[in-house]
Amino acid sequence: MSDKCQTDFSIIKESLRTFAIEIAKICREMRKAIFIIITFILVAVSIDWIHSCVNLKSHKEVFGRYLTYSEMYEYKEKDYDYVVRVPSFFNAQPDSLQEEKGRMRFDYADQWITLVIESHVMNSNGMSLQEGMDSLAQILHATDSRKGKDYFILSGPQYENGSRIDGYSYYTKIMANHKFWFVYTMIYPDDYKDVLTRLFKEIDDWQIWERLHL
């Protein structure tokens, strides 16, 4: 090989070596950059996780938000054809477990609370709306009552078999229709009253028959 060719080959060889060194350096820098990016992401996620733990919502707050945004299911009672609307996450009691004709029951329970929504039909026995309200207010230990044109609403502490259930209350609406009274009741924990606004309004606005969906 001539001297000129050897010189050119040496130059090319040196250039390739220098190029390879630069490529290796770039790769190291890229790996370093990727490592820094991954580290930054992990730190950011950790900070967000710690922040979420520090600001962890109480069960009451979580339940209230869940209730606010949940879908409402409409149920139609098969014997009297009246309807009620209940949050989608409530469990419906099977018809086979109902103790009387015209009754529906729904509940939600977890390790913190139990909520019950139930409805039934009763005979007015010829009583006027005022007479019925006064009678049931006494039977149900009502502490508050109000009457409308064709309904009345009662509320107070919850009792079962003559004994008060600590920490629980009821809210019920009774609507008159001919000789029948249609009853819609919610039994709820007192501590959660302020996050149950949607259900109180649902009972207040309740109508016996299906609503028009505009």
C-alpha positions in Angstrom: 0.0 0.0 0.0 1.4 3.4 -1.0 2.3 6.0 1.7 -0.6 8.2 0.5 -3.1 5.3 0.8 -1.8 4.5 4.3 -2.1 8.2 5.3 -5.7 8.4 4.0 -6.6 5.1 5.7 -5.2 6.4 9.0 -7.2 9.6 8.6 -10.4 7.7 7.9 -9.7 5.3 10.8 -9.1 8.2 13.2 -12.3 9.9 11.9 -14.3 6.8 12.5 -12.9 6.4 16.0 -13.6 10.0 16.8 -17.2 9.6 15.4 -17.7 6.4 17.5 -16.5 8.3 20.6 -18.9 11.1 19.9 -21.8 8.7 19.3 -21.0 6.9 22.5 -20.9 10.2 24.3 -24.2 11.2 22.9 -25.7 7.9 23.9 -24.4 8.4 27.4 -26.0 11.8 27.5 -29.3 10.4 26.2 -29.3 7.7 28.8 -28.6 10.3 31.4 -31.4 12.5 30.1 -33.8 9.6 30.0 -32.8 8.7 33.6 -33.4 12.3 34.7 -36.8 12.3 33.0 -37.9 9.0 34.5 -36.7 10.2 37.9 -38.6 13.4 37.5 -41.8 11.5 36.6 -41.4 9.2 39.6 -40.9 12.1 42.0 -43.9 13.9 40.5 -46.1 10.8 40.9 -44.9 10.3 44.5 -45.6 13.9 45.4 -49.1 13.6 43.9 -49.7 10.4 45.8 -48.5 11.9 49.1 -50.6 15.0 48.5 -53.7 12.8 47.8 -53.0 10.9 51.1 -52.6 14.1 53.1 -55.9 15.4 51.6 -57.6 12.1 51.8 -61.4 12.6 51.8 -63.5 11.2 54.6 -66.0 8.5 53.8 -68.8 11.0 54.2 -67.3 13.3 51.6 -66.6 10.5 49.2 -70.2 9.1 49.7 -71.7 12.6 49.2 -69.8 13.1 45.9 -70.8 9.6 44.7 -74.4 10.3 45.5 -74.4 13.6 43.8 -73.2 12.2 40.5 -74.8 8.8 40.5 -77.7 8.0 38.1 -81.2 7.6 39.5 -83.1 4.5 38.6 -86.9 4.5 38.4 -88.7 1.5 39.8 -92.4 0.7 39.2 -94.4 -1.3 41.7 -96.3 -4.0 40.0 -99.5 -4.1 42.1 -100.3 -0.4 42.4 -98.2 0.9 39.5 -96.6 3.7 41.5 -93.0 4.6 40.9 -90.0 5.7 43.0 -86.5 6.8 42.0 -83.5 5.5 43.8 -79.7 5.9 43.3 -78.2 3.3 41.0 -75.9 1.9 43.6 -78.7 0.9 46.0 -79.7 -2.7 46.2 -83.3 -3.6 45.4 -84.9 -6.2 47.7 -86.4 -9.1 45.6 -90.2 -9.2 45.4 -90.2 -12.6 47.0 -88.9 -11.1 50.2 -91.5 -8.4 50.5 -93.8 -8.9 53.4 -96.8 -7.1 52.0 -98.4 -6.2 48.7 -97.3 -2.8 47.3 -94.0 -2.6 49.2 -90.6 -1.9 47.8 -87.3 -1.7 49.7 -83.8 -0.6 48.7 -80.7 -0.3 50.7 -77.0 0.6 50.7 -74.6 -0.7 53.4 -70.9 -0.6 53.9 -68.6 -0.8 57.0 -69.5 2.8 57.9 -73.2 3.4 57.2 -76.5 1.8 56.3 -79.1 3.7 54.2 -82.6 2.4 53.6 -85.3 3.7 51.1 -88.6 2.0 51.2 -92.1 2.6 50.0 -95.5 1.0 50.6 -99.3 1.5 50.3 -101.7 1.8 53.2 -105.4 2.3 53.6 -106.5 5.7 54.9 -109.3 4.1 56.8 -111.4 7.2 56.1 -109.1 9.6 57.9 -108.5 13.1 56.5 -105.0 14.2 55.7 -104.8 16.2 58.9 -106.1 13.3 61.0 -103.6 10.9 59.3 -100.7 13.2 59.9 -101.5 13.7 63.6 -102.0 9.9 64.1 -98.8 8.8 62.3 -96.8 11.6 63.8 -97.6 10.2 67.2 -97.0 6.6 66.2 -93.6 7.4 64.4 -92.4 9.8 67.2 -92.2 12.6 64.7 -90.4 15.8 65.7 -91.3 17.7 62.6 -94.3 17.7 60.2 -95.7 19.7 57.4 -98.7 19.3 55.2 -99.4 20.1 51.6 -102.5 19.9 49.4 -102.5 16.1 48.9 -99.5 15.0 51.1 -97.8 15.4 54.4 -94.2 14.9 55.5 -92.9 13.6 58.8 -89.4 13.3 60.2 -87.8 12.3 63.5 -85.6 9.7 65.2 -85.9 6.1 64.0 -87.5 3.5 66.2 -87.7 -0.2 65.8 -89.9 -2.4 68.0 -90.4 0.5 70.3 -86.7 1.2 70.8 -84.8 4.1 69.4 -82.0 3.4 67.0 -79.1 5.6 68.1 -77.7 7.9 65.4 -80.5 7.2 62.8 -83.5 9.2 61.7 -86.2 8.9 59.1 -87.8 11.2 56.6 -91.1 10.2 55.0 -93.7 11.6 52.6 -97.3 10.3 52.5 -99.4 11.1 49.4 -103.1 10.6 49.4 -104.9 9.1 46.4 -108.5 8.2 46.9 -108.7 5.7 49.8 -105.0 4.9 49.7 -101.9 6.6 51.2 -98.6 6.1 49.3 -95.6 6.2 51.6 -92.0 7.0 50.6 -89.4 6.8 53.4 -85.7 7.2 53.9 -83.9 5.9 57.0 -80.4 7.5 57.3 -77.5 8.1 59.7 -77.7 11.6 61.3 -74.0 12.3 60.7 -74.6 12.1 56.9 -77.7 14.3 56.8 -75.9 17.3 55.2 -74.7 15.2 52.2 -78.2 13.6 51.5 -79.7 16.8 50.1 -80.4 15.1 46.8 -82.4 12.3 48.4 -84.4 14.7 50.6 -85.3 16.7 47.5 -86.2 13.5 45.7 -88.7 12.7 48.4 -90.0 16.2 48.5 -90.6 16.2 44.8 -92.0 12.6 44.7 -95.1 12.0 42.7 -96.9 8.7 42.7 -97.1 8.1 39.0 -94.4 8.1 36.3 -92.8 11.4 35.6 -92.8 12.9 32.1 -89.3 12.9 30.7 -89.0 16.0 28.6 
